[in-house]
Structures are given as C-alpha cells and as structure tokens.
Amino acid sequence: MGEGETMLAIGLMSGTSLDGVDAALIETDGESLVRPIAFRSEAYSDSARGELIEATALALTFDRPRASPPIVAASDLIVRTHAMVVQKLLRDAGVEASAVEVIGFHGQTVAHRPDRGWTWQIGDGQALADATGIVTVSDFRSADVAAGGQGAPLLPVYHAALAAGLEKPVAILNLGGVANITWIGGEGAVVAFDTGPANGLIDHWMEAETGQRYDADGALAGIGRVELTVLDTMMDNEWFDLAPPKSLDRNDFSIQPVRGLSAADGAATLTAFTARTVARALDHLPERPRRLLVAGGGRHNATMLAMIAAETGLTPEPSDALGWNGDAMEAEGFAYMAVRRLSDRPISFPGTTGVPEPMTGGVIHRPSGT
C-alpha cells in the first residue's frame, strides 16, 4: 500500500479471561489515521468455555507447544467461532467481505513462556482465511519471542497511534485478565510492560466462591475488607522489582493466598493487589504520566479504579471519555497491526517487548485458490 493509503481491516481478539471473541472493523493507514467502523462481542457458550479452559490447563503442563487431541479440538473451535463472528460483524456494518483487505487474528493464548523461548496461540490462520475468503495474519507473537523479546505487550504501537494528539507523557493502562501499561513520551518514546494480574484472579475467585463470572462493578470487593497481611505477602515477589520489558502468563499467579478469607474480603484483597501492582509499575516508567487512561474490562470496576487512584495518586480515566471504545481497543489493535504486517512495518520495539530492534510480526495466510 502507498503512503497515506487506507484500507479496511478486521481485528479479532479472544483474551485470557476466556469469556468470548471481540471483533472490530476499522479503516486505517497503519500509521496515525484510524477510523473505527464497527465492533461486536460474542460470548462463548459454557461448553465452549469449558473446552478452552481444559486446553489451557493441558498446555501449561507441556515443556513446548505440541498437538494433542483436546488442543486440536479447541483450535478448531476457535476458528469456527471467529469465522462466525466475522460474518456477523460484516452484516452489522453492511460491508462485503471482498471490501476487507486483511484480518488480524490473535487466536487464543493457551500458554505464554518467553522465559522458555516460546508462546502459544491456538487457531489456524489458514483455516480462518479459507473460511472467510479474506487474507489473514496470525501468530503475531512468536517471531518476537524467537528474537529474544517477551512477545508482549503488542498493543503499544496502536496505543501510540491513538494518543498521537495528546499531551505527553501519557499512560494507557489495559485491565484485562492481565494488566499492562503503555507509557508514551515525547519524540515517539514508548515503554510498555505487563504490570501484574488485573481481572484474572478476581474472576477465578468469584467463580470459585460465588459461581459468578466476575465482580460486577466491583460491588463485592467494595463491601469487603482488604487483608493487609495477605496483600503484603502477595506483593513480596521479585517479579515486581524487575525492570521492564517483562510479561506474564495469566497463570503465573493464583488465588491460593486468599483462600480462607470471606468471599468479599478475598475480592477486596485481590482488587487491592491489582491496584498496588499498578502503583509499583509506575516506578519503572521514565517519567510520571500526566494522565492515566484505562481500557479493558477493568475500567468498569469502580472499586478497582478507586483503589488505583488511592495507590497511585492519579485519577484513572476510562478511555471512553476520549471517544475510544475501551472494549474494542485490543481487537482494533490487531486489525491495525495486520495492516502494518502487509507492508512489513514493525509492531514490536525494544521499549515494548525487549526485542533487540524494531520488528514486524505475524504470518500472512491467503485464502486457498487466490
């Protein structure tokens, strides 16, 4: 594509919360021009979610990625579900598949082990390209890890595009299953890394203790008491002192430390853990940000945002206040990165994943017969 030329792109994201698929349609030039067009979120059925949980648990027992029947079946499920969501998104937007140049297909992370030299996202990009008839870019993280990077976070290149017109320095905090922060300074400086658990541990606790998938609005945590001794124990982890770049697997932390607390006190303590790890992360930034913008599901958790404000001295601002869709941001980001991949522009950088030099990532799959 030529300089300044735009194209339609779809981005697909299935996060570590295993709650469903996010799909976004954008128009972009892969640089500073981004125009969101449509967004759709599709929840997994209970049976599908159970299948993915089983595959993830199995993958974590492996010393390297390898095919096994439950994981192959889960990969097929991912492709079928994502292809269906693409069709629904196009229908919602009134756009023909032939008008879309590329799909950015993240797939489902079942294990993330950059310390062992691999990261594993299931979902066959060629199968999705064939099912949709659209060029598909998948496997965005492996090249970065193979080059010595963390393979995460990848969204900073998109965050920087969104924040191009904002006063610097600014930080964007994504509160998904795991939390990550992107710091954007002047002259294009970007630093990004995972900060710790966000909603993942809280969701696990809620399901175990109450049968609910998550703590809606932070209501349960809001009536609980933070057990400071337990919180201090959880914070006593050398990972938080490591200088970035650094990344996490959702399963690197567990709810074991809060076992024995009441449902409300456990939720409050885990929420405080997220807040305190965000505050610790600010110590690793080159300069304190003027604003802290928040994306991801955690921005709906009023108790979490209040705790982050208390721990950091900053007021977390949901990204929606800027006209950004905080639910769509990750899916939009993979559409944006897919466009960059088509012209071999970098998506990861020394300051974001620790890769030795800026590099592109993702494998391009063209529909069979084209």
Residue pairs with C-beta under 8 A, 6 or more apart in sequence:
1 7
1 29
1 30
1 339
1 342
1 343
3 29
4 29
4 33
5 29
6 27
6 28
6 29
6 33
6 35
7 27
7 28
7 29
7 101
7 102
7 339
8 25
8 26
8 27
8 37
8 95
8 99
8 100
8 101
9 25
9 26
9 27
9 28
9 100
9 101
9 102
9 103
9 104
9 335
9 336
9 338
9 339
10 23
10 24
10 25
10 86
10 89
10 100
10 102
10 103
10 104
10 134
10 335
11 23
11 24
11 26
11 103
11 104
11 106
11 330
11 331
11 332
11 333
11 334
11 335
11 336
11 337
11 338
12 21
12 22
12 23
12 82
12 85
12 86
12 103
12 104
12 105
12 106
12 331
12 334
13 21
13 22
13 23
13 106
13 330
13 331
13 333
13 334
14 20
14 21
14 22
14 78
14 81
14 82
14 106
14 107
14 108
14 123
15 22
15 176
15 177
15 330
16 109
16 176
16 177
16 178
16 200
16 250
17 176
17 177
17 199
17 200
17 203
17 297
18 44
18 49
18 52
18 53
18 56
18 108
19 43
19 44
19 49
19 213
20 41
20 42
20 43
20 44
21 41
21 42
21 44
21 81
21 82
21 85
22 39
22 40
22 41
22 327
22 328
22 330
22 331
23 39
23 40
23 41
23 42
23 82
23 85
23 86
23 88
23 89
23 331
24 36
24 38
24 39
24 40
24 89
24 325
24 328
24 331
24 332
24 335
25 36
25 37
25 38
25 39
25 89
25 90
25 93
25 95
25 100
25 335
26 34
26 35
26 36
26 37
26 332
26 335
26 336
27 33
27 34
27 35
27 37
28 34
28 35
28 335
28 336
28 339
29 339
30 336
30 339
30 340
30 342
30 343
30 345
31 161
32 161
32 164
34 158
34 161
34 162
34 332
34 336
36 325
36 328
36 332
37 93
37 95
38 89
38 92
38 93
38 95
39 89
39 325
39 327
39 328
39 331
39 332
40 85
40 88
40 89
40 92
41 327
42 81
42 84
42 85
42 88
44 52
44 81
48 77
48 81
51 70
51 73
51 74
51 77
52 74
52 77
52 78
52 108
54 70
54 74
55 70
55 71
55 73
55 74
55 108
55 110
55 122
56 110
56 111
56 251
58 68
58 70
58 71
58 110
59 65
59 71
59 110
59 111
59 120
60 110
60 111
60 249
60 251
62 111
63 116
64 116
64 118
65 111
65 118
65 120
71 110
71 122
74 108
74 110
74 122
75 108
75 122
75 123
75 124
76 124
76 127
78 107
78 108
78 122
78 123
79 123
79 124
79 127
79 128
79 131
80 131
82 105
82 123
82 128
83 128
83 131
83 132
86 97
86 103
86 128
86 132
86 134
87 132
90 96
90 97
90 100
97 132
97 133
97 134
98 133
100 134
101 134
101 135
101 339
101 342
102 134
102 135
102 136
102 137
102 335
102 338
102 339
102 341
102 342
103 128
103 129
103 132
103 134
103 135
103 136
103 137
103 335
103 338
104 137
104 140
104 333
104 334
104 335
104 336
104 337
104 338
104 339
104 341
104 362
105 123
105 125
105 128
105 136
105 137
105 138
105 334
105 338
106 121
106 123
106 138
106 140
106 330
106 334
107 121
107 122
107 123
107 125
107 138
107 139
108 121
108 122
108 123
109 119
109 120
109 121
109 249
109 250
110 120
110 121
110 122
111 118
111 119
111 120
111 249
112 119
112 120
112 141
112 151
112 152
112 247
112 248
112 249
113 119
113 120
113 249
114 145
114 149
114 150
114 151
114 152
114 247
117 145
117 146
118 142
118 145
119 141
119 142
119 145
119 151
119 152
121 138
121 139
121 140
121 141
123 138
124 138
125 136
125 137
125 138
125 139
125 363
125 365
126 136
126 365
126 368
128 136
128 138
128 365
129 135
129 136
129 365
129 366
129 367
129 368
130 367
130 368
132 367
133 367
134 367
135 342
135 364
135 365
135 366
135 367
136 338
136 364
136 365
137 337
137 338
137 341
137 342
137 362
137 363
137 364
137 365
138 362
138 363
138 365
139 361
139 362
139 363
140 154
140 334
140 337
140 341
140 347
140 361
140 362
141 151
141 152
141 154
141 361
142 151
142 361
143 359
143 360
143 361
143 362
144 150
144 151
144 154
144 348
144 353
144 355
144 359
144 361
145 151
147 355
147 356
147 359
148 354
148 355
148 356
149 245
149 348
149 353
149 354
149 355
149 356
149 359
150 193
150 245
150 246
150 247
150 353
150 354
151 247
151 348
151 353
152 180
152 194
152 247
152 353
153 174
153 180
153 182
153 192
153 193
153 194
153 247
153 352
153 353
154 333
154 334
154 337
154 347
154 348
154 352
154 353
154 361
155 174
155 180
155 182
155 192
155 329
155 330
155 333
156 182
156 184
156 190
156 192
156 349
156 352
157 190
157 333
157 336
157 337
157 340
157 346
157 347
157 348
157 349
157 352
158 329
158 332
158 333
158 336
158 337
159 172
159 182
159 184
159 190
159 192
159 333
160 182
160 184
160 188
160 190
161 336
162 172
162 324
162 329
163 170
163 172
163 184
163 293
166 184
166 291
166 322
167 290
167 291
168 184
168 185
168 186
168 290
169 183
169 184
169 185
169 186
169 285
169 286
169 287
169 288
169 289
169 290
170 183
170 184
170 289
170 290
170 291
170 293
171 181
171 182
171 183
171 184
171 282
171 285
171 289
171 291
171 292
171 293
172 181
172 182
172 184
172 293
172 294
172 295
172 319
173 179
173 180
173 181
173 195
173 278
173 292
173 293
173 294
173 295
173 308
173 316
174 180
174 181
174 182
174 198
174 294
174 295
174 296
174 329
174 330
175 198
175 199
175 274
175 294
175 295
175 296
175 297
175 298
175 299
175 301
175 304
176 198
176 199
176 200
176 296
176 297
176 298
176 330
177 197
177 198
177 199
177 200
177 203
177 250
178 194
178 196
178 197
178 198
178 200
178 248
178 249
178 250
179 194
179 195
179 196
179 197
179 198
179 274
179 277
179 278
179 296
179 298
180 192
180 193
180 194
180 195
180 247
181 192
181 193
181 195
181 278
181 281
181 285
182 190
182 191
182 192
182 352
183 190
183 191
183 192
183 285
183 286
183 287
183 289
184 190
185 191
185 286
185 287
189 286
189 351
190 349
190 351
190 352
191 244
191 284
191 285
191 286
191 351
191 352
192 244
192 245
192 351
192 352
192 353
193 244
193 245
193 246
193 247
193 281
193 284
193 352
194 246
194 247
194 248
195 277
195 278
195 280
195 281
196 240
196 248
196 253
196 273
196 274
196 277
196 278
196 280
196 281
197 248
197 250
197 253
197 270
197 273
197 274
197 277
198 274
198 296
198 298
199 214
199 274
199 296
199 297
199 298
199 301
200 250
200 253
201 253
201 254
201 255
201 270
201 273
201 274
202 214
202 215
202 221
202 267
202 270
202 271
202 274
203 213
203 214
203 215
204 254
204 255
205 255
205 258
205 263
205 266
205 267
205 270
206 212
206 213
206 214
206 215
206 220
206 263
206 267
207 213
208 255
209 263
209 266
209 267
210 220
210 263
214 297
215 221
215 267
215 271
215 301
215 303
217 300
217 301
217 302
217 303
218 267
218 271
218 301
218 302
218 303
218 304
218 305
218 306
219 303
220 263
220 264
220 267
220 268
221 264
221 267
221 268
221 270
221 271
221 301
221 303
221 304
222 268
222 302
222 303
223 264
223 268
224 262
224 263
224 264
224 265
224 266
224 267
224 268
224 269
225 264
225 265
225 268
226 265
226 268
226 269
226 272
227 258
227 261
227 265
227 268
227 269
230 257
230 258
230 261
230 269
231 269
231 272
231 273
231 276
233 257
234 253
234 257
234 269
234 273
235 273
235 276
235 277
235 280
239 246
239 248
239 252
240 277
240 280
240 281
243 284
244 284
244 354
245 350
245 351
245 352
245 353
245 354
246 354
247 353
255 266
255 270
258 265
258 266
258 269
258 270
259 266
261 269
268 303
271 301
271 303
271 304
271 307
272 307
274 298
274 304
274 307
274 308
275 304
275 307
275 308
275 310
275 311
275 312
276 311
278 308
278 311
278 312
279 308
279 311
279 312
282 288
282 289
282 312
289 314
291 314
291 317
292 308
292 312
292 314
292 315
292 316
292 317
293 316
293 317
293 318
293 319
293 322
293 324
294 305
294 308
294 316
294 317
294 318
294 319
294 326
295 318
295 319
295 324
295 326
295 329
295 330
296 326
296 327
296 329
296 330
297 327
298 304
298 305
299 305
299 316
299 318
299 319
299 320
299 326
305 316
305 318
308 314
308 316
309 315
309 316
318 326
319 325
319 326
319 329
320 326
325 332
337 347
337 361
337 362
338 362
340 346
340 347
340 360
341 347
341 360
341 361
341 362
341 364
342 364
344 360
345 360
346 358
346 359
346 360
347 359
347 360
347 361
347 362
348 355
348 358
348 359
348 361
349 355
349 358
350 356
350 357
350 358
